[in-house]
Amino acid sequence: MTSIEADYLVIGAGAMGMAFVDTLLTETDATVVLVDENHQPGGHWNWVYPFVRLHQPSSYYGVNSRALGNEDWIDQSGPNEGFFELATGHEVCSYYDQVMRHQMLPTGRLHYYPSSHYLGDNRFRTLDGAEHEVTVRRRTVDATFLLTVVQSMRTAPFSVADGIEVVTPNDLPRRAAGREHYTIVGGGKTGMDCCLWLLRSGVSPQSLRWIMPRDSWLLNRAHIQPGGQFVKSFRESIASRMAAIAEATSVEDLFARLEADATLFRLDPAVTPTMYHCAIVSSRELDQLRLIDDVVRLGHLERAEHDRIVLRGGEIEVSTPSLYVDCTTQGLPRPPSVPVFDGEKITLQSVRGCQQVFSSAFIAHVEAAYADDAVRNDLCAPIMHPDAPLDWLRILLSDNKAQVRWLKDPELMDWLKASRLNVLRDIFPDFGDKIRVRDRAFGALTTALTKTNDQLSALMESG
């Protein structure tokens, strides 16, 4: 067994691990050992389907020190027209490879071990079978706590009769040709992506059946565009959201108001969603999805026969042979939160709702800039990923509480202003040396957020 010394041992070179290491290498002189199961950085992006794209703009994804694609590019056509571009899965993988080769490794302070298995107790095994032990001077960082599992990493959770084909989204492009009918199983982001890819490929909406165990509230991509050209509309959407919260008389009334001002979408206005997973769509994508009439809402698929489909909530008869596409994953993992900073360990988690890469970079900055774990944990309160619609309120309440804490620290606010991973980076003007003006603005925002939080708490208690 060989012995290695480093300030930090980071387990996992996915999106969260890479964002953490990037900030640590940029803002400190620390040495890092980075261990990962995959053959290259990027985590689950190495396993995704070929037509996947980011749902959020590329302009605030990746690592802080390097843009993903052309940060200023606005799509000129297609369902994302008028918004910042969305990187493909291949582009994301290439990006992380370039970050590793062109930025991280040249520092000389990172030792990267791909295709390696972490054994626990600061030990790992490389592909050649050799075992290594790391003497960690500062902390061990778990970047796998929110590990994402995609369809190609496990078997389908439903059974099918002999002769019925089931494919993962990874295999759909090479198995889709010549089919009369397709059954998309799963109502989340992946299910939406498969439906949209088939429709863009010329498949008729009448040739699609969509098994949707739960309908979801969806975020409007128009309201989460960063950059100076969108700052006015971004601020207006935040003000509209706060007004809806202030005027709502119940949770149901709040969602009606959020839908009315296009903060949130749903597939069918006649169906009340029971899920919220932070999925993002544009209005054009939503229009395409609404062309599919055969949406089955009878719970999870249990078994597909040649003449019927058995679901948890009932059965339906089928007559046309269909290619089944397994889009059934949990999506964002939701383990119970633990303290981010805990003695010799850091556990990477979201400290802003559904913003894992920003959160990881933020945690690295807090680790570097503050000396006390109590202070660090106060700034980095974990926010569990959502599942039900009420979680929209819970996450916003947590985000607002975090923002109130961050507003008290001008240096931290300067870092947030400069962070490319921070979608809110352009919300606040550049105050320069106008300290009194800044303090008044931050004070007014703190008051507004506190009032909003009081209303959110009251709505959650009543709902």
Residue, then its C-alpha position, 0 to 999 in steps of 0.5 A: m500500500t502506498s501513502i499519499e499526503a494532501d490537505y484534502l481528499v475529495i471523493g467524487a469528480g462529478a459536477m459537485g466535486m469538480a465545482f468544489v475542487d475548482t474553487l479550492l484550487t483557485e482561492t487557496d494553496a491547498t493540495v488535493v487528492l481527487v478519487d473517482e469511479n469513472h474514467q473521466p470527470g463529470g460523474h453521471w454525465n458520463w452515463v447520460y443519453p446522447f440527446v440530453r441537454l441542460h435544463q438550466p442555462s449553461s451560463y451558470y453551470g460547471v465550475n466558477s473559473r471557466a465558462l461552459g460554451n459561449e456564455d453570451w450566446i442566446d439561442q436563435s431558433g428552436p424551443n429555447e429561442g431567445f434564452f441562453e444556450l443549453a449545453t449538450g451532454h457531450e459538451v458537458c463531458s468535454y468541458y469537464d475534461q478540459v477543466m481537468r487537463h487545462q486548469m486543475l492538473p497544471t496547478g501541480r496541487l491536484h492528484y487525480y485518480p480516475s477509475s478508482h474505488y474508494l474503500g473508506d478510511n481515506r483509502f482507495r484502490t486504483l484500476d491496477g489493484a493497488e491500494h493507496e492511503v491518504t494522510v489528510r491534513r485538513r478534511t475528507v470531502d464527500a462529493t457523492f452524498l447526492l449521487t445521481v443515478v440515471q437509467s443506464m446505471r440500473t435495470a428497469p423497475f417493471s417487467v414485460a412479457d416475452g417479445i416486448e422491447v424495453v430500452t433506456p433513453n441511451d439506446l433510444p436513438r439507435r432503436a427507434a427507427g421503424r416503430e409504429h408506437y412508443t410508450i414513454v414510462g416516467g413523467g420527470k425530466t427524462g420522460m419529457d426529454c424523450c417525448l420532445w426528442l421523438l417529436r423533434s424527430g418527426v414522430s407523430p404525437q398520436s404515436l406516443r403514449w406517456i405513462m405519468p405516475r405523477d404530474s409535476w409543477l415545472l419552472n419557467r425557463a424564462h424566469i431564470q435567465p442570468g445576465g444584464q440583458f435579462v436583469k429587468s425581467f428577472r427582478e420583475s419575476i421575483a417581485s411578482r413571486m413575492a406579491a403572489i406569496a403576500e396575497a395568497t390565502s392558501v397553498e392552492d391559491l398561491f399555486a394558482r397565482l404562480e401559474a397565472d404569472a407564468t412562474l410555474f407551468r403544468l402539463d394539463p391545467a385540469v390536473t393538479p400536480t402532486m410532484y415538484h422536482c425543479a424541472i425546467v421547461s420553456s413555453r415552447e417545449l410545454d406546447q410540444l408536450r401538450l400535443i400528446d393526448d395519450v397520457v396515462r395517469l394510473g400510477h407506476l407501471e408494473r407489467a407490460e403485456h401484449d394486450r394490456i398494461v398493468l399499473r399500480g392504479g389499474e389496467i388499460e388495454v393496448s392493441t399496437p405493438s410499442l417500444y417501451v422507453d424506461c425513464t423511471t428514476q428518482g431524479l434528484p436524491r433526497p437523503p436526510s441532511v447532515p451538517v456540511f462541516d463536521g470535524e474532519k469531514i465535509t459533506l457536499q449538499s445543496v445550500r441553495g435549492c436545486q443548485q448543486v454546483f453553485s452550492s459546492a463552489f460556495i461551500a469551498h469558498v466558505e471553507a477557505a474564507y472562514a475559520d470556525d465551523a459554527v460560522r461555516n455551518d450557519l452560512c451553509a445550511p443544507i436544503m434537501h431536494p424537493d419531491a412534493p409541491l409544498d417543497w416549492l415553499r420550503i425551498l424558497l423559505s430556506d433560500n430566503k433565510a440563507q440570503v438574509r444571512w449572506l446579506k450581513d456579510p459584505e465580503l461574501m456578497d462581493w464573492l456572490k456578485a463575482s461568481r459565474l455559478n450564481v444565477l442571482r449575480d446580476i440582481f444586485p447593482d454594483f454599489g462600488d464605494k457607496i457603502r451607505v447606499r448598499d447597506r440601505a438596499f440590503g436592509a430593505l431586502t432583508t425586511a422584504l425577505t423576512k416578511t415573505n418568509d413569515q407568509l410562507s411559514a403561515l401558508m405551510e402551516s395551513g397547507 
